Amino acid sequence: MVQRLRREYEAHWYRCGLGRKQPNERPIVGAAQQKIVELGPDAWMLDSPGRHIWWQGDVRLGKKFNGFWPVMIARTGSYRFDVRRWPAYLDAPITGVPAEQSSEEMIVEQARWRFPECRALPVATVRLEINGQTSKKRVGKKDTAVSFDLALEKGSLDIRATFLDKSGNDICGAYFVDIQRG
């Protein structure tokens, strides 16, 4: 039975023309059905294979992860990218921590985890890279997001957003990016 299922699995990917290589899923940005697309670190294609960021505790600690988001632009036009440290609903500054911090517990694989305290990061600049084009903007102490307005062509692209310190060194990836058509 297992052998038969393996053969069917391999045959499926062969019919798709992909062999064993699966494609990156690409959220569609700029379609009428969804005004804002919110990207988070759980959707990163990480720089370090085998690593993952799935737990909000990693974001709270400012773990040094980074990667890119593969997306599909639905229509040629102007797009706004709001780069954030925290999800928009928290309304917290990039360089600071949310005003209200929960110490909720969660259970993962029968182990009890408590969320760690949030850690402020010394972010001075945000670097946004899209298909080889790079833009940078300074971060103010109270900024909850840094916005970039860019003209994009319809099609596939990869997005990478990185927080930099005052010396221009990478701190970590910007954990959240909200995108909407202008």
N, CA and C atoms as an extended XYZ file, in Angstrom:
546
Properties=species:S:1:pos:R:3:atomname:S:1:resname:S:1:resid:I:1 pbc="F F F"
N         0.820       -1.187        0.000 N   MET     1
C         0.000        0.000        0.000 CA  MET     1
C         0.879        1.272        0.000 C   MET     1
N         1.859        1.320        0.878 N   VAL     2
C         2.747        2.491        0.961 CA  VAL     2
C         3.478        2.690       -0.358 C   VAL     2
N         3.961        1.603       -0.940 N   GLN     3
C         4.678        1.686       -2.225 CA  GLN     3
C         3.764        2.253       -3.319 C   GLN     3
N         2.527        1.814       -3.334 N   ARG     4
C         1.578        2.300       -4.346 CA  ARG     4
C         1.325        3.791       -4.174 C   ARG     4
N         1.151        4.240       -2.942 N   LEU     5
C         0.922        5.663       -2.676 CA  LEU     5
C         2.142        6.493       -3.067 C   LEU     5
N         3.337        5.986       -2.802 N   ARG     6
C         4.548        6.703       -3.209 CA  ARG     6
C         4.626        6.840       -4.729 C   ARG     6
N         4.289        5.771       -5.442 N   ARG     7
C         4.302        5.820       -6.913 CA  ARG     7
C         3.294        6.858       -7.421 C   ARG     7
N         2.120        6.884       -6.828 N   GLU     8
C         1.099        7.853       -7.234 CA  GLU     8
C         1.552        9.287       -6.937 C   GLU     8
N         2.190        9.463       -5.799 N   TYR     9
C         2.710       10.782       -5.417 CA  TYR     9
C         3.736       11.259       -6.449 C   TYR     9
N         4.702       10.406       -6.769 N   GLU    10
C         5.743       10.755       -7.739 CA  GLU    10
C         5.131       10.997       -9.115 C   GLU    10
N         4.160       10.190       -9.501 N   ALA    11
C         3.501       10.360      -10.800 CA  ALA    11
C         2.766       11.699      -10.858 C   ALA    11
N         2.150       12.097       -9.747 N   HIS    12
C         1.454       13.386       -9.698 CA  HIS    12
C         2.423       14.529      -10.007 C   HIS    12
N         3.559       14.560       -9.324 N   TRP    13
C         4.512       15.652       -9.547 CA  TRP    13
C         5.144       15.573      -10.926 C   TRP    13
N         5.290       14.397      -11.451 N   TYR    14
C         5.798       14.254      -12.813 CA  TYR    14
C         4.798       14.872      -13.810 C   TYR    14
N         3.498       14.594      -13.614 N   ARG    15
C         2.463       15.157      -14.487 CA  ARG    15
C         2.430       16.678      -14.394 C   ARG    15
N         2.746       17.215      -13.231 N   CYS    16
C         2.773       18.678      -13.056 CA  CYS    16
C         3.988       19.300      -13.741 C   CYS    16
N         4.941       18.455      -14.142 N   GLY    17
C         6.145       18.955      -14.795 CA  GLY    17
C         7.159       19.507      -13.822 C   GLY    17
N         7.029       19.167      -12.550 N   LEU    18
C         7.899       19.739      -11.529 CA  LEU    18
C         8.884       18.746      -10.944 C   LEU    18
N         8.741       17.482      -11.261 N   GLY    19
C         9.577       16.500      -10.575 CA  GLY    19
C         9.293       16.597       -9.088 C   GLY    19
N        10.335       16.644       -8.278 N   ARG    20
C        10.160       16.760       -6.825 CA  ARG    20
C        10.209       18.208       -6.356 C   ARG    20
N        10.477       19.127       -7.253 N   LYS    21
C        10.580       20.532       -6.858 CA  LYS    21
C         9.193       21.169       -6.869 C   LYS    21
N         8.731       21.596       -5.700 N   GLN    22
C         7.436       22.231       -5.618 CA  GLN    22
C         7.606       23.739       -5.760 C   GLN    22
N         6.667       24.407       -6.425 N   PRO    23
C         6.788       25.853       -6.609 CA  PRO    23
C         6.455       26.625       -5.336 C   PRO    23
N         6.948       27.861       -5.262 N   ASN    24
C         6.544       28.747       -4.172 CA  ASN    24
C         5.115       29.204       -4.433 C   ASN    24
N         4.309       29.173       -3.401 N   GLU    25
C         2.976       29.755       -3.532 CA  GLU    25
C         3.153       31.265       -3.557 C   GLU    25
N         2.389       31.948       -4.365 N   ARG    26
C         2.503       33.396       -4.507 CA  ARG    26
C         1.147       34.041       -4.242 C   ARG    26
N         0.989       34.704       -3.089 N   PRO    27
C        -0.255       35.444       -2.863 CA  PRO    27
C        -0.430       36.486       -3.965 C   PRO    27
N        -1.671       36.727       -4.355 N   ILE    28
C        -1.957       37.694       -5.411 CA  ILE    28
C        -2.185       39.063       -4.785 C   ILE    28
N        -1.417       40.039       -5.254 N   VAL    29
C        -1.479       41.409       -4.749 CA  VAL    29
C        -2.067       42.296       -5.841 C   VAL    29
N        -2.985       43.187       -5.459 N   GLY    30
C        -3.538       44.138       -6.417 CA  GLY    30
C        -4.821       43.687       -7.078 C   GLY    30
N        -5.384       42.582       -6.641 N   ALA    31
C        -6.661       42.116       -7.181 CA  ALA    31
C        -7.805       42.836       -6.466 C   ALA    31
N        -8.907       43.000       -7.144 N   ALA    32
C       -10.063       43.694       -6.573 CA  ALA    32
C       -10.633       42.964       -5.359 C   ALA    32
N       -10.437       41.656       -5.281 N   GLN    33
C       -11.039       40.855       -4.209 CA  GLN    33
C       -10.412       41.102       -2.843 C   GLN    33
N        -9.188       41.629       -2.791 N   GLN    34
C        -8.545       41.866       -1.499 CA  GLN    34
C        -7.734       43.149       -1.588 C   GLN    34
N        -8.202       44.174       -0.890 N   LYS    35
C        -7.572       45.493       -0.970 CA  LYS    35
C        -6.155       45.486       -0.407 C   LYS    35
N        -5.980       44.867        0.756 N   ILE    36
C        -4.668       44.836        1.414 CA  ILE    36
C        -4.227       43.383        1.583 C   ILE    36
N        -2.986       43.101        1.213 N   VAL    37
C        -2.397       41.784        1.450 CA  VAL    37
C        -1.385       41.952        2.576 C   VAL    37
N        -1.562       41.173        3.626 N   GLU    38
C        -0.688       41.239        4.794 CA  GLU    38
C         0.272       40.058        4.761 C   GLU    38
N         1.568       40.367        4.696 N   LEU    39
C         2.590       39.318        4.690 CA  LEU    39
C         3.243       39.251        6.063 C   LEU    39
N         3.440       38.046        6.569 N   GLY    40
C         4.081       37.847        7.863 CA  GLY    40
C         5.261       36.900        7.739 C   GLY    40
N         6.021       36.749        8.805 N   PRO    41
C         7.233       35.926        8.738 CA  PRO    41
C         6.984       34.446        8.514 C   PRO    41
N         5.787       33.984        8.819 N   ASP    42
C         5.481       32.562        8.596 CA  ASP    42
C         5.456       32.220        7.107 C   ASP    42
N         5.351       33.231        6.235 N   ALA    43
C         5.310       32.997        4.788 CA  ALA    43
C         6.655       33.261        4.111 C   ALA    43
N         7.690       33.599        4.900 N   TRP    44
C         9.018       33.830        4.326 CA  TRP    44
C         9.582       32.569        3.683 C   TRP    44
N        10.315       32.746        2.620 N   MET    45
C        11.216       31.735        2.108 CA  MET    45
C        12.545       32.103        2.768 C   MET    45
N        12.885       31.405        3.840 N   LEU    46
C        14.011       31.798        4.691 CA  LEU    46
C        15.364       31.615        4.018 C   LEU    46
N        16.305       32.496        4.403 N   ASP    47
C        17.674       32.411        3.890 CA  ASP    47
C        18.378       31.150        4.365 C   ASP    47
N        18.048       30.715        5.568 N   SER    48
C        18.680       29.525        6.150 CA  SER    48
C        17.743       28.333        6.022 C   SER    48
N        18.005       27.436        5.071 N   PRO    49
C        17.131       26.258        4.922 CA  PRO    49
C        17.086       25.449        6.224 C   PRO    49
N        15.937       24.903        6.490 N   GLY    50
C        15.789       24.086        7.695 CA  GLY    50
C        15.393       24.886        8.917 C   GLY    50
N        15.476       26.213        8.846 N   ARG    51
C        15.033       27.048        9.966 CA  ARG    51
C        13.606       27.495        9.679 C   ARG    51
N        12.929       27.917       10.701 N   HIS    52
C        11.560       28.377       10.526 CA  HIS    52
C        11.220       29.412       11.591 C   HIS    52
N        10.255       30.235       11.277 N   ILE    53
C         9.741       31.192       12.256 CA  ILE    53
C         8.227       31.079       12.190 C   ILE    53
N         7.665       30.450       13.167 N   TRP    54
C         6.233       30.201       13.166 CA  TRP    54
C         5.579       30.710       14.441 C   TRP    54
N         6.376       31.091       15.391 N   TRP    55
C         5.875       31.421       16.717 CA  TRP    55
C         6.057       32.911       16.978 C   TRP    55
N         5.033       33.570       17.462 N   GLN    56
C         5.107       35.004       17.730 CA  GLN    56
C         6.213       35.328       18.737 C   GLN    56
N         6.609       34.353       19.543 N   GLY    57
C         7.715       34.563       20.488 CA  GLY    57
C         9.012       34.925       19.779 C   GLY    57
N         9.245       34.376       18.578 N   ASP    58
C        10.448       34.721       17.815 CA  ASP    58
C        10.425       36.178       17.377 C   ASP    58
N         9.244       36.680       17.026 N   VAL    59
C         9.093       38.091       16.650 CA  VAL    59
C         9.299       38.966       17.881 C   VAL    59
N         8.711       38.585       18.997 N   ARG    60
C         8.852       39.361       20.233 CA  ARG    60
C        10.324       39.514       20.638 C   ARG    60
N        11.096       38.458       20.417 N   LEU    61
C        12.515       38.491       20.785 CA  LEU    61
C        13.394       39.169       19.731 C   LEU    61
N        12.824       39.451       18.568 N   GLY    62
C        13.610       40.065       17.497 CA  GLY    62
C        14.657       39.118       16.934 C   GLY    62
N        14.288       37.852       16.809 N   LYS    63
C        15.240       36.847       16.309 CA  LYS    63
C        15.773       37.254       14.938 C   LYS    63
N        17.035       36.967       14.712 N   LYS    64
C        17.702       37.362       13.472 CA  LYS    64
C        17.410       36.362       12.363 C   LYS    64
N        16.197       36.463       11.835 N   PHE    65
C        15.769       35.694       10.686 CA  PHE    65
C        15.531       36.672        9.549 C   PHE    65
N        15.621       36.188        8.332 N   ASN    66
C        15.220       36.982        7.185 CA  ASN    66
C        14.947       36.046        6.025 C   ASN    66
N        14.183       36.542        5.087 N   GLY    67
C        13.847       35.783        3.901 CA  GLY    67
C        13.092       36.677        2.949 C   GLY    67
N        12.508       36.074        1.936 N   PHE    68
C        11.734       36.860        0.985 CA  PHE    68
C        10.335       36.291        0.883 C   PHE    68
N         9.429       37.141        0.424 N   TRP    69
C         8.066       36.722        0.152 CA  TRP    69
C         7.878       36.669       -1.359 C   TRP    69
N         7.524       35.539       -1.911 N   PRO    70
C         7.178       35.489       -3.331 CA  PRO    70
C         5.717       35.923       -3.495 C   PRO    70
N         5.447       36.870       -4.382 N   VAL    71
C         4.074       37.320       -4.625 CA  VAL    71
C         3.819       37.426       -6.129 C   VAL    71
N         2.567       37.555       -6.473 N   MET    72
C         2.139       37.761       -7.863 CA  MET    72
C         1.401       39.096       -7.910 C   MET    72
N         1.891       40.024       -8.746 N   ILE    73
C         1.230       41.312       -8.927 CA  ILE    73
C         0.151       41.131       -9.999 C   ILE    73
N        -1.101       41.422       -9.638 N   ALA    74
C        -2.238       41.168      -10.524 CA  ALA    74
C        -2.330       42.168      -11.667 C   ALA    74
N        -1.989       43.440      -11.382 N   ARG    75
C        -2.130       44.490      -12.398 CA  ARG    75
C        -0.961       45.458      -12.306 C   ARG    75
N        -0.498       45.912      -13.455 N   THR    76
C         0.534       46.948      -13.495 CA  THR    76
C        -0.036       48.201      -12.839 C   THR    76
N         0.793       48.849      -12.009 N   GLY    77
C         0.326       50.075      -11.371 CA  GLY    77
C         1.189       50.466      -10.183 C   GLY    77
N         0.666       51.401       -9.405 N   SER    78
C         1.348       51.914       -8.217 CA  SER    78
C         0.918       51.103       -6.992 C   SER    78
N         1.883       50.764       -6.159 N   TYR    79
C         1.609       49.972       -4.961 CA  TYR    79
C         2.283       50.601       -3.753 C   TYR    79
N         1.611       50.529       -2.613 N   ARG    80
C         2.168       51.006       -1.347 CA  ARG    80
C         2.560       49.808       -0.501 C   ARG    80
N         3.785       49.861        0.024 N   PHE    81
C         4.323       48.839        0.918 CA  PHE    81
C         4.504       49.473        2.287 C   PHE    81
N         3.769       49.003        3.295 N   ASP    82
C         3.943       49.458        4.673 CA  ASP    82
C         4.743       48.390        5.410 C   ASP    82
N         5.987       48.715        5.733 N   VAL    83
C         6.901       47.774        6.372 CA  VAL    83
C         6.808       47.968        7.877 C   VAL    83
N         6.628       46.870        8.622 N   ARG    84
C         6.371       46.934       10.071 CA  ARG    84
C         7.197       45.913       10.858 C   ARG    84
N         7.374       46.208       12.116 N   ARG    85
C         7.945       45.219       13.047 CA  ARG    85
C         6.829       44.369       13.638 C   ARG    85
N         5.705       45.018       13.928 N   TRP    86
C         4.571       44.383       14.601 CA  TRP    86
C         3.367       44.395       13.660 C   TRP    86
N         2.420       43.474       13.836 N   PRO    87
C         1.198       43.532       13.016 CA  PRO    87
C         0.505       44.896       13.195 C   PRO    87
N        -0.158       45.373       12.163 N   ALA    88
C        -0.778       46.703       12.181 CA  ALA    88
C        -1.738       46.890       13.352 C   ALA    88
N        -2.486       45.853       13.718 N   TYR    89
C        -3.488       45.999       14.780 CA  TYR    89
C        -2.874       46.326       16.140 C   TYR    89
N        -1.579       46.071       16.335 N   LEU    90
C        -0.931       46.397       17.612 CA  LEU    90
C        -0.561       47.875       17.714 C   LEU    90
N        -0.447       48.566       16.565 N   ASP    91
C        -0.134       49.990       16.533 CA  ASP    91
C         1.086       50.315       17.401 C   ASP    91
N         2.138       49.521       17.262 N   ALA    92
C         3.355       49.679       18.071 CA  ALA    92
C         4.498       50.201       17.198 C   ALA    92
N         5.378       51.010       17.788 N   PRO    93
C         6.495       51.550       17.004 CA  PRO    93
C         7.504       50.466       16.596 C   PRO    93
N         8.105       50.665       15.431 N   ILE    94
C         9.103       49.724       14.928 CA  ILE    94
C        10.245       49.570       15.930 C   ILE    94
N        10.672       50.675       16.541 N   THR    95
C        11.817       50.642       17.461 CA  THR    95
C        11.421       50.291       18.893 C   THR    95
N        10.137       50.153       19.149 N   GLY    96
C         9.672       49.906       20.515 CA  GLY    96
C         8.957       48.587       20.662 C   GLY    96
N         8.091       48.536       21.667 N   VAL    97
C         7.315       47.336       21.954 CA  VAL    97
C         5.846       47.723       22.099 C   VAL    97
N         4.940       46.788       21.907 N   PRO    98
C         3.514       47.091       22.086 CA  PRO    98
C         3.223       47.537       23.518 C   PRO    98
N         2.275       48.464       23.667 N   ALA    99
C         1.911       48.974       24.998 CA  ALA    99
C         1.359       47.859       25.879 C   ALA    99
N         0.558       46.998       25.301 N   GLU   100
C        -0.024       45.899       26.059 CA  GLU   100
C         0.615       44.596       25.600 C   GLU   100
N         1.186       43.878       26.547 N   GLN   101
C         1.824       42.604       26.220 CA  GLN   101
C         1.148       41.489       26.985 C   GLN   101
N         0.687       40.523       26.257 N   SER   102
C         0.048       39.367       26.859 CA  SER   102
C         1.111       38.336       27.212 C   SER   102
N         0.902       37.639       28.294 N   SER   103
C         1.811       36.537       28.627 CA  SER   103
C         1.073       35.217       28.421 C   SER   103
N         0.251       35.192       27.385 N   GLU   104
C        -0.542       33.998       27.085 CA  GLU   104
C         0.333       32.758       27.003 C   GLU   104
N        -0.274       31.668       27.316 N   GLU   105
C         0.415       30.392       27.166 CA  GLU   105
C        -0.166       29.671       25.964 C   GLU   105
N         0.647       28.847       25.367 N   MET   106
C         0.164       27.994       24.300 CA  MET   106
C         0.761       26.609       24.505 C   MET   106
N         0.117       25.632       23.965 N   ILE   107
C         0.626       24.271       24.102 CA  ILE   107
C         1.052       23.792       22.723 C   ILE   107
N         2.296       23.377       22.619 N   VAL   108
C         2.865       22.881       21.373 CA  VAL   108
C         3.501       21.535       21.678 C   VAL   108
N         3.057       20.527       20.966 N   GLU   109
C         3.593       19.179       21.143 CA  GLU   109
C         3.632       18.784       22.630 C   GLU   109
N         2.539       18.987       23.277 N   GLN   110
C         2.344       18.644       24.684 CA  GLN   110
C         3.261       19.406       25.647 C   GLN   110
N         3.926       20.444       25.178 N   ALA   111
C         4.751       21.266       26.067 CA  ALA   111
C         4.076       22.621       26.233 C   ALA   111
N         4.189       23.185       27.401 N   ARG   112
C         3.568       24.477       27.683 CA  ARG   112
C         4.598       25.569       27.428 C   ARG   112
N         4.218       26.568       26.628 N   TRP   113
C         5.106       27.675       26.281 CA  TRP   113
C         4.482       28.977       26.761 C   TRP   113
N         5.279       29.837       27.315 N   ARG   114
C         4.825       31.174       27.687 CA  ARG   114
C         5.521       32.154       26.763 C   ARG   114
N         4.728       33.099       26.220 N   PHE   115
C         5.321       34.089       25.337 CA  PHE   115
C         6.353       34.924       26.097 C   PHE   115
N         7.508       35.172       25.500 N   PRO   116
C         8.519       36.014       26.152 CA  PRO   116
C         8.124       37.485       26.080 C   PRO   116
N         8.779       38.288       26.916 N   GLU   117
C         8.579       39.734       26.857 CA  GLU   117
C         9.093       40.249       25.519 C   GLU   117
N         8.485       41.296       25.025 N   CYS   118
C         8.914       41.890       23.762 CA  CYS   118
C        10.230       42.643       23.959 C   CYS   118
N        11.064       42.607       22.940 N   ARG   119
C        12.371       43.257       22.978 CA  ARG   119
C        12.405       44.377       21.932 C   ARG   119
N        12.814       45.571       22.348 N   ALA   120
C        12.968       46.689       21.414 CA  ALA   120
C        14.209       46.434       20.555 C   ALA   120
N        14.171       46.913       19.321 N   LEU   121
C        15.300       46.772       18.408 CA  LEU   121
C        15.803       48.160       18.001 C   LEU   121
N        17.113       48.326       17.836 N   PRO   122
C        17.678       49.640       17.469 CA  PRO   122
C        17.599       49.905       15.960 C   PRO   122
N        16.385       49.902       15.433 N   VAL   123
C        16.200       50.058       13.988 CA  VAL   123
C        16.357       51.524       13.612 C   VAL   123
N        17.228       51.787       12.644 N   ALA   124
C        17.437       53.148       12.144 CA  ALA   124
C        16.916       53.311       10.722 C   ALA   124
N        16.951       52.218        9.954 N   THR   125
C        16.599       52.275        8.534 CA  THR   125
C        15.892       50.992        8.124 C   THR   125
N        15.007       51.127        7.145 N   VAL   126
C        14.377       49.964        6.516 CA  VAL   126
C        14.886       49.896        5.083 C   VAL   126
N        15.296       48.700        4.684 N   ARG   127
C        15.692       48.459        3.293 CA  ARG   127
C        14.651       47.534        2.664 C   ARG   127
N        14.097       47.970        1.528 N   LEU   128
C        13.117       47.174        0.805 CA  LEU   128
C        13.718       46.798       -0.545 C   LEU   128
N        13.761       45.491       -0.819 N   GLU   129
C        14.311       44.991       -2.080 CA  GLU   129
C        13.220       44.234       -2.820 C   GLU   129
N        13.038       44.626       -4.081 N   ILE   130
C        12.041       43.963       -4.919 CA  ILE   130
C        12.685       43.645       -6.251 C   ILE   130
N        12.865       42.355       -6.498 N   ASN   131
C        13.467       41.885       -7.753 CA  ASN   131
C        14.729       42.661       -8.115 C   ASN   131
N        15.612       42.839       -7.144 N   GLY   132
C        16.902       43.468       -7.412 CA  GLY   132
C        16.919       44.981       -7.276 C   GLY   132
N        15.764       45.637       -7.137 N   GLN   133
C        15.724       47.081       -6.913 CA  GLN   133
C        15.655       47.335       -5.416 C   GLN   133
N        16.501       48.260       -4.948 N   THR   134
C        16.594       48.521       -3.510 CA  THR   134
C        16.203       49.956       -3.189 C   THR   134
N        15.401       50.114       -2.134 N   SER   135
C        15.031       51.431       -1.602 CA  SER   135
C        15.292       51.414       -0.103 C   SER   135
N        15.682       52.570        0.448 N   LYS   136
C        15.903       52.687        1.891 CA  LYS   136
C        15.196       53.921        2.421 C   LYS   136
N        14.712       53.815        3.673 N   LYS   137
C        14.104       54.956        4.364 CA  LYS   137
C        14.463       54.901        5.836 C   LYS   137
N        14.621       56.087        6.422 N   ARG   138
C        14.900       56.207        7.852 CA  ARG   138
C        13.641       55.883        8.659 C   ARG   138
N        13.852       55.437        9.888 N   VAL   139
C        12.758       55.112       10.798 CA  VAL   139
C        12.767       56.114       11.947 C   VAL   139
N        11.626       56.766       12.177 N   GLY   140
C        11.478       57.664       13.322 CA  GLY   140
C        11.113       56.883       14.574 C   GLY   140
N        11.372       57.465       15.724 N   LYS   141
C        11.119       56.772       17.009 CA  LYS   141
C         9.673       56.309       17.178 C   LYS   141
N         8.716       57.085       16.643 N   LYS   142
C         7.305       56.750       16.829 CA  LYS   142
C         6.674       56.069       15.617 C   LYS   142
N         7.443       55.836       14.567 N   ASP   143
C         6.896       55.220       13.348 CA  ASP   143
C         6.436       53.786       13.616 C   ASP   143
N         5.185       53.512       13.265 N   THR   144
C         4.671       52.139       13.363 CA  THR   144
C         4.880       51.393       12.054 C   THR   144
N         5.112       52.160       10.980 N   ALA   145
C         5.380       51.581        9.666 CA  ALA   145
C         6.195       52.587        8.860 C   ALA   145
N         6.934       52.075        7.912 N   VAL   146
C         7.631       52.909        6.931 CA  VAL   146
C         7.036       52.551        5.582 C   VAL   146
N         6.569       53.565        4.847 N   SER   147
C         5.861       53.334        3.587 CA  SER   147
C         6.740       53.606        2.377 C   SER   147
N         6.591       52.753        1.396 N   PHE   148
C         7.270       52.884        0.112 CA  PHE   148
C         6.192       52.833       -0.967 C   PHE   148
N         6.210       53.775       -1.906 N   ASP   149
C         5.293       53.769       -3.039 CA  ASP   149
C         6.102       53.441       -4.287 C   ASP   149
N         5.721       52.348       -4.945 N   LEU   150
C         6.493       51.873       -6.089 CA  LEU   150
C         5.581       51.525       -7.262 C   LEU   150
N         6.077       51.781       -8.464 N   ALA   151
C         5.379       51.366       -9.681 CA  ALA   151
C         5.862       49.963      -10.032 C   ALA   151
N         4.919       49.050      -10.215 N   LEU   152
C         5.267       47.656      -10.490 CA  LEU   152
C         4.550       47.144      -11.726 C   LEU   152
N         5.195       46.234      -12.405 N   GLU   153
C         4.615       45.561      -13.556 CA  GLU   153
C         3.878       44.307      -13.093 C   GLU   153
N         2.879       43.923      -13.839 N   LYS   154
C         2.152       42.674      -13.577 CA  LYS   154
C         3.131       41.507      -13.670 C   LYS   154
N         3.013       40.542      -12.746 N   GLY   155
C         3.832       39.336      -12.804 CA  GLY   155
C         4.395       38.946      -11.452 C   GLY   155
N         5.251       37.943      -11.466 N   SER   156
C         5.860       37.410      -10.244 CA  SER   156
C         7.003       38.294       -9.778 C   SER   156
N         7.103       38.442       -8.473 N   LEU   157
C         8.252       39.135       -7.907 CA  LEU   157
C         8.511       38.652       -6.494 C   LEU   157
N         9.720       38.928       -6.024 N   ASP   158
C        10.131       38.561       -4.671 CA  ASP   158
C        10.385       39.831       -3.878 C   ASP   158
N         9.891       39.852       -2.640 N   ILE   159
C         9.996       41.019       -1.758 CA  ILE   159
C        10.839       40.638       -0.548 C   ILE   159
N        11.780       41.499       -0.210 N   ARG   160
C        12.587       41.327        1.008 CA  ARG   160
C        12.648       42.677        1.713 C   ARG   160
N        12.346       42.681        2.995 N   ALA   161
C        12.417       43.899        3.803 CA  ALA   161
C        13.312       43.608        5.000 C   ALA   161
N        14.251       44.518        5.268 N   THR   162
C        15.255       44.287        6.309 CA  THR   162
C        15.385       45.509        7.192 C   THR   162
N        15.512       45.276        8.500 N   PHE   163
C        15.804       46.351        9.452 CA  PHE   163
C        17.313       46.496        9.589 C   PHE   163
N        17.789       47.751        9.554 N   LEU   164
C        19.216       48.047        9.687 CA  LEU   164
C        19.451       48.932       10.905 C   LEU   164
N        20.612       48.773       11.540 N   ASP   165
C        20.970       49.641       12.661 CA  ASP   165
C        21.599       50.942       12.134 C   ASP   165
N        22.029       51.837       13.035 N   LYS   166
C        22.552       53.142       12.603 CA  LYS   166
C        23.851       53.027       11.807 C   LYS   166
N        24.559       51.895       11.917 N   SER   167
C        25.781       51.667       11.142 CA  SER   167
C        25.491       51.010        9.782 C   SER   167
N        24.227       50.703        9.541 N   GLY   168
C        23.854       50.070        8.272 CA  GLY   168
C        23.951       48.561        8.279 C   GLY   168
N        24.132       47.972        9.456 N   ASN   169
C        24.206       46.512        9.574 CA  ASN   169
C        22.802       45.912        9.692 C   ASN   169
N        22.629       44.735        9.107 N   ASP   170
C        21.347       44.032        9.211 CA  ASP   170
C        21.081       43.658       10.665 C   ASP   170
N        19.862       43.941       11.122 N   ILE   171
C        19.420       43.474       12.442 CA  ILE   171
C        18.632       42.177       12.249 C   ILE   171
N        17.600       42.258       11.419 N   CYS   172
C        16.757       41.108       11.111 CA  CYS   172
C        15.809       41.511        9.988 C   CYS   172
N        15.039       40.566        9.524 N   GLY   173
C        14.030       40.885        8.527 CA  GLY   173
C        12.909       41.686        9.162 C   GLY   173
N        12.265       42.520        8.349 N   ALA   174
C        11.059       43.222        8.809 CA  ALA   174
C         9.957       42.169        8.800 C   ALA   174
N         9.378       41.915        9.927 N   TYR   175
C         8.493       40.767       10.074 CA  TYR   175
C         7.161       40.882        9.329 C   TYR   175
N         6.697       42.117        9.087 N   PHE   176
C         5.387       42.299        8.472 CA  PHE   176
C         5.435       43.360        7.384 C   PHE   176
N         4.763       43.072        6.271 N   VAL   177
C         4.617       44.041        5.186 CA  VAL   177
C         3.176       43.978        4.708 C   VAL   177
N         2.517       45.144        4.686 N   ASP   178
C         1.174       45.248        4.154 CA  ASP   178
C         1.273       45.923        2.792 C   ASP   178
N         0.610       45.356        1.787 N   ILE   179
C         0.703       45.870        0.421 CA  ILE   179
C        -0.696       46.172       -0.094 C   ILE   179
N        -0.836       47.347       -0.739 N   GLN   180
C        -2.086       47.668       -1.398 CA  GLN   180
C        -1.820       48.454       -2.671 C   GLN   180
N        -2.723       48.289       -3.600 N   ARG   181
C        -2.615       48.991       -4.876 CA  ARG   181
C        -2.983       50.449       -4.643 C   ARG   181
N        -2.199       51.369       -5.229 N   GLY   182
C        -2.409       52.803       -5.026 CA  GLY   182
C        -3.469       53.391       -5.903 C   GLY   182
